[in-house]
């Protein structure tokens, strides 16, 4: 599994929930899980909507993680 970790969106429905510790615990205990830091993706104009530039960068980051971990 490749799990991307993005900075949380600023919205009242999700503020206060931080899944990163749970993902890190899974990663620490499962050799088939790879966490991918996506904090460096281009900014988003709208909440929960990644720009075209962001989607392209996301694909590049996921592909790089895949090839480094196969």
Helices and strands as residue ranges (DSSP letters): E 2-5, H 20-29, E 34-37, H 52-68
